Amino acid sequence: MFGRSVNKSQTESFSKKRRDGKRSSFRDHGISKNRHERSMRRAPAEEAHPPGSTLTSSIITLVVGREQRLFAAHEDVLCISPFFQAACRGQFMEAPNKRVSLPDEEPEIFSSVLEYLYKGDYYPRLVHNKRRNSWELETSEGGTGSVESTIHHSGVAGELLKDTVIYCTAEKYGLEELKRVALRKQGLQSGIQCSTILSSARYAYANTPDSDSKLRAHYLALIIRSRGTFKRSGTMQMEMQAGGSQLFFDLFVALCNHVDDVASAAGSPRSIRTHH
């Protein structure tokens, strides 16, 4: 039920070495490695499994996507989400079939959301590597390592990063901890094609509020860290020539801030003493 798509092409892509090679100037958004490691040590899902839930509540039928895939879930589990709480109590509480229609959702993404609500995580799970004392993503064979997970979205041309779509879905459903889990997992991805990053960044901007300071900042920092690859990318050139997106103005501001940070560090008294 939990589908997945792995893209291993390295054309115009980022290796893990490139991604980890330089620190971002987005310190305020907690994207640095140290902050990431500290946040990963928290329990992955504080919202899952509501206190007192015995999984004996009513079963809700959910009709998902254009193909009307059917899912079933316990009402008290669904009601962890304010979105579904409002739906259950206002839309069909008196209806005998207790059914919710979600025609604009992707079944694969909704499956991951349900998996999170019941289990506190979704595939690929976060796995702790005791030898390295680090967090990694499980692989389909049950091992550990970096996994690039993309999906085909019916409303978007091309591939999107699954974690980005899950983050945006969690935003809509009011699941803050799921947003944090999705963002942590996305930070562990590698080997991502330029075209996938740009299409996912556009999707993130279209499906998060202007106040979002996490997922949007993640993409800005990723592009800046890998600016050498993006400078050579024909996809990036076409995207910027097309324009018309808040993404590129934010990227311009972020690059200016990055240059200011570098110039400030180079002109600091400590840097001057070092050069002398």
Secondary structure, DSSP 8 states (H G I E B T S, - for coil): -----B----TTB--HHHHHHS--S-GGGT-SHHHHHHHHTS-S-SSSS-TT--S-S-EEEEEETTTTEEEEEEHHHHTTSHHHHHHHHHTSTT-SS-EEEETTS-HHHHHHHHHHHHHS--SS-EEEETTTTEEEEE-TTS-EE---BEEE-TTSSSEEEHHHHHHHHHHHHT-HHHHHHHHHHHTT--S-BHHHHHHHHHHHHHTS-TT--SHHHHHHHHHHHTHHHHHT-HHHHHHHHH---HHHHHHHHHHHHHHHHHHHHHTSHHHHHHH-
